[in-house]
Amino acid sequence: MAIEWDAIGQPRFDRVVEALVHRLYDATATVHAVNGRGGDGGIDIDVRQGSRLRIYQLKYYLDGFPTSGRGRRSSIKKSFERAIDHDPYEWVLVVPCTLSTGEREFVDSLAGDRPVQIKIMGRTELDDRLAVHSDLEASFTREHLYEYARTYNRERDLLMGGTADLSARVHALGGVVDDVDPHWTLDFARQGDTVIQTLRAKHPRAQQVSPVTIRLKGRTQALDADLSTLLERTIGFGAAEELVLPPEAVEQLSITGPEWLSQQLSNVRVIWRREPRDIPAGTEAEVAFLTEPGTVAASYRGTLTDIGQGDTGRCLVLDVDGASLQLLMPHDQDAASQLNYSLSIAGKDTGTALRAIGLYKRLLGGGSFQISVDGHTVGRGLRPAAMPQQTGKTSSASVRSSSTWSTSSGTASSSSRYLQSSPPANESFCGWPADSWTASA
């Protein structure tokens, strides 16, 4: 909506022009708006670019300055003469109207034989300039619209009450979204130019009575080895790590469920991150190394920090003296499992660091082991001794050779047989249910 120059009055006209000139020259020059209460010296706005000075003179003459204009032409001439004392290379007269030919000729004649360029910025150029800088136009038309908005009790739409109105509008919009579906709603947020929508269940049985399924179909050739391995851990085993798939790797993202939510997207960047499970604080876990007869040779106590599940298998994460063990257990008990281990002793006391290093050496040494949570065995196996070139982190998922990967396949297996484990058959092992959303790779 263009600014109604006839209705804004001189003070707001001055503010609009000052803001526009700042926007035009701030990046390349110094802009200074002059307070004319003590006499402006023929300058309303000066723009300095090195040694060059450009002077803007603002006149709120809605109907121009004809010869019968009650001293308007003499006022313009006096302003110009005072400005010339500052030796500008350009003088610009700004008016909120379209000038006649005679009025333009009058302004052009002011220079005489003096080396100064004279320009006129009239209504058309003001409108054109503000159209380019539409945010300025919007900010100044907002107050004018407020009068109309108040008439229709819509002043809150313009946020005339500040942040309190913003909160009220967001809350009201949230209420509209909540009314769309009895089982699901969307939480939303704005970050810069991005609007984030988060699906949230209204009650614990939402997934049962109104299932929502997210499926990914991607292009394997667009994945490097590290991204393929991460894909296997996060979607195949449900590890709570962030997976970022570039648009070229996503052939299709499908969301099925209620009609208002269902959609298919392509050529999109996908950030996949499972929410960490709410594991009871202090849930005990233990890694025990066994001798051949099954006697415990050494054990290391820690805590369970996360569990997850995907189409390929389950993920179990333990913290043992600051070291992290990630056990990936396929649903197929004949398939190879993976044990990933990471260690950082920075900031640890001597005793904790020694225990963590001891666990690391035990893992490198190989042998039989079992992992227990709350006294229940959740995994056991035989790990061969590490080869000389191997280091702390073991096992890696295989990269698929097919041209695409899909959430419906669930057929990937590990090529690494560093350990054989026998996970329990119960789908809700350790008392925590499997993930409610379905997604696999």
VEXZATOR-766108 format. One record per residue (C-alpha): x, y, z; residue in three letters. Coordinates in steps of 0.02 Angstrom, whole numbers, plus 50000, padded with zeros to 5 digits. Each point is the difference from the previous one (the first is absolute). Layout:
! residues N
XYZala
...
//
This chain:
! residues 441
500005000050000met
500765016749945ala
500175014350121ile
498575012649993glu
501075015649989trp
498485011450011asp
499544993050171ala
501624997450094ile
500445018050043gly
501695008749996gln
500834991850153pro
499704982549935arg
500465005349823phe
501685005850067asp
500254983550093arg
499604989749845val
501225009649890val
501374999650133glu
499824981150017ala
500024997849811leu
501575010649975val
500884990350138his
499554983749913arg
500625006549832leu
501705006150059tyr
500454992150168asp
501124987149917ala
501035012649901thr
499865016850087ala
499695009250164thr
498195005850017val
499495013650123his
498245006750029ala
500065018050062val
498875006350140asn
499345016449931gly
499405007650165arg
501515011550005gly
500025002949814gly
500524986249881asp
501135010649891gly
499074994149847gly
500324981650043ile
498724987150054asp
501104984849961ile
501824999949947asp
500884985249920val
501905000349999arg
501024988649888gln
501805004650027gly
500175018449951ser
498335000449907arg
498435006650084leu
498224996549946arg
498635010550084ile
498164995150013tyr
498695013550029gln
498284993850054leu
498425010049963lys
498314992750046tyr
499055008849860tyr
498564988649953leu
499415010849855asp
501705006049941gly
500545018249994phe
499125009649861pro
500355018549977thr
498525003550113ser
500684988450132gly
500065012150147arg
501885002150009gly
500474981849968arg
501175004049857arg
500915012950102ser
500184987550143ser
500774987349881ile
501185013149929lys
500585005550173lys
500344981850050ser
501014997549840phe
501035015850028glu
500444994850177arg
500474982649941ala
501165006949866ile
501095007550137asp
500504982050045his
500664997149823asp
498984984249958pro
500264991049835tyr
498154995049999glu
498415007650074trp
498404989750006val
498275007050030leu
498794987050071val
498125003149986val
498504988050022pro
499175005249836cys
500234999849812thr
500665016849938leu
499385009449849ser
501165005049857thr
500085017950065gly
500454994350176glu
501414989049933arg
500685014249896glu
500015011150154phe
501024987450099val
501214997049856asp
500315018749983ser
500615001850180leu
501774994549958ala
500335014049876gly
501834998749951asp
500534991550162arg
500794982549985pro
498684990350094val
498864986149941gln
498165002350042ile
498794985450012lys
498204997850050ile
499324984950095met
498125000649979gly
498584988450044arg
500344987449862thr
501834997750044glu
499594999050186leu
498744986049963asp
501244991049887asp
501425001050127arg
498904994050143leu
499354985549895ala
501794993749990val
500175001850189his
498304992950042ser
500404997450184asp
500155018950022leu
498355002849912glu
499164986950109ala
500665007450161ser
499325017449958phe
498324994349931thr
499724989550156arg
499515014750108glu
498815006249866his
499204982849987leu
499794999650188tyr
498585012549990glu
499064988449882tyr
500474984550100ala
499355007650160arg
498345003749914thr
499804981349968tyr
500764994450166asn
501524993149908arg
501335011350074glu
500864984850077arg
500394993649824asp
501215014649983leu
500794996250170leu
499605017550061met
500114993250178gly
501794994149973gly
500634983050057thr
498444996850104ala
498985000349838asp
501274988449919leu
499784987450140ser
498115001449989ala
500014997349811arg
501174985050010val
498944992550139his
498435002849897ala
500794992149846leu
500534985350108gly
498194998050051gly
499484999449817val
501294986449966val
499464990250154asp
498214999549934asp
500514991749836val
500214982250067asp
499444991250160pro
501594989650013his
501435010549929trp
500535018249999thr
501475010249938leu
501165010750103asp
500825013449896phe
501415012550009ala
500855012649886arg
501895001149986gln
500525013149873gly
499184995249835asp
499644982350058thr
498354994250077val
500214984250104ile
498494988750025gln
500094986350131thr
498694986250004leu
499384996450177arg
498804986950064ala
498555006550105lys
499884983950099his
501034983950025pro
498944989549881arg
500075012049853ala
501134988749898gln
498844985250026gln
498355008249956val
500695011649865ser
501664993149935pro
501265011849923val
501384992349896thr
501535008849929ile
500914991149859arg
501585004849911leu
500574994249831lys
501745005349952gly
501414998349876arg
501464989650062thr
501185006949870gln
499845017150082ala
500634993450167leu
501834999150047asp
500654986250114ala
499835010050162asp
498225005449960leu
499524982249953ser
500664993750167thr
499075013650094leu
498414996049903leu
500124981950054glu
500255004550183arg
498635013050012thr
498604992849892ile
500514981750000gly
500344998750187phe
499165015650071gly
501565008550068ala
499645017450068ala
501235008849885glu
499635014049878glu
499914994549819leu
500045013849868val
499554994249825leu
500355012349858pro
498635002849870pro
500924989649870glu
499914984950116ala
498125001350030val
498934993049860glu
498395001350099gln
499385004050174leu
498254993350032ser
498905004050149ile
498424989650015thr
498665002350131gly
498555012250019pro
499545008749838glu
500565017250058trp
501734993350042leu
500334987849857ser
501175005949864gln
501444994949887gln
501555010649981leu
501534998649888ser
501645009549981asn
499995004850183val
501345000250133arg
499534987950139val
500635001450179ile
499574983950091trp
500264999150187arg
499104988350118arg
499565007550168glu
501054992250139pro
499054987750109arg
499505004850175asp
501144987650086ile
499764999550190pro
501485008650081ala
501324988150066gly
499444984849899thr
501444988150032glu
500954991449861ala
501484988350002glu
501264993449876val
500764983450057ala
501434990449919phe
499924981250021leu
501244985750003thr
499654984549898glu
498994991150136pro
498925015550018gly
500845007350153thr
500075019150012val
501815005449977ala
499655018750009ala
498485011250003ser
499695018449975tyr
498475008850069arg
499165014849920gly
498285006849956thr
498804997749856leu
499845016649906thr
498914995849850asp
499094986249907ile
499265000349826gly
499254988749869gln
499884999849811gly
499514987549866asp
501734992050000thr
500254998450187gly
500205008150169arg
501235012750069cys
500645000150179leu
501155013750068val
500974998650163leu
501095012350093asp
501414991450093val
501195011550091asp
499795013249866gly
500244987749858ala
498524997249883ser
499544982749936leu
498724998749860gln
499354982549969leu
499044997449838leu
499044983550005met
499094993749843pro
498294992050018his
500734985349903asp
500964990850136gln
501114991849869asp
500565016849932ala
501555009150059ala
499835013150134ser
501085015450022gln
500865007250151leu
500585018049986asn
501095007250136tyr
500585017750029ser
501145006150138leu
500475017050067ser
500985001750162ile
500175018949993ala
499515007250168gly
499814982950081lys
500804995750166asp
501394987150001thr
498934985450061gly
498625002949872thr
501255002149858ala
500904983950047leu
498374990250005arg
499495006849829ala
501694995349927ile
499854982950080gly
498324997349914leu
500765005649835tyr
501434987550017lys
498774986150042arg
499005003749843leu
501584999849893leu
500504983650079gly
498404991549945gly
499134985450085gly
498274995850066ser
498965013850079phe
498245004250052gln
499055016250027ile
498675001550135ser
498755013550044val
499185000050172asp
500654982250026gly
499254993449837his
501144994149859thr
499615009449841val
501474994749892gly
501434987750001arg
501294994649875gly
501784995749954leu
501125013749936arg
501624995349911pro
501575009250046ala
500275015949902ala
501224999749855met
501555010950022pro
499315013749889gln
498365001050094gln
499685013450129thr
498685004650127gly
498475001449890lys
499484983349927thr
498754993749873ser
499175009049858ser
498394997449905ala
500094994349820ser
499625012049857val
498594993749891arg
500364996049820ser
498235003249937ser
499595016249911ser
498725005650129thr
499654997550183trp
498254999850067ser
499155000250169thr
499044984349956ser
501474988549964ser
500704996050171gly
501234987849923thr
501705007950035ala
501254990150103ser
501705003450071ser
501514993549909ser
501035000850158ser
500014984950117arg
501045007150139tyr
498754992850123leu
498554988050000gln
498605004450120ser
498354992350047ser
498745013950037pro
498414995250090pro
498474996849892ala
498855011650099asn
499595015149891glu
499915011350153ser
501614994350080phe
500535007150168cys
498235006050028gly
500035014449873trp
498874998849846pro
500615001349823ala
499915016849909asp
498235004749954ser
500465007449831trp
500484988249861thr
501515003949895ala
501404989149938ser
501314999349867ala
//
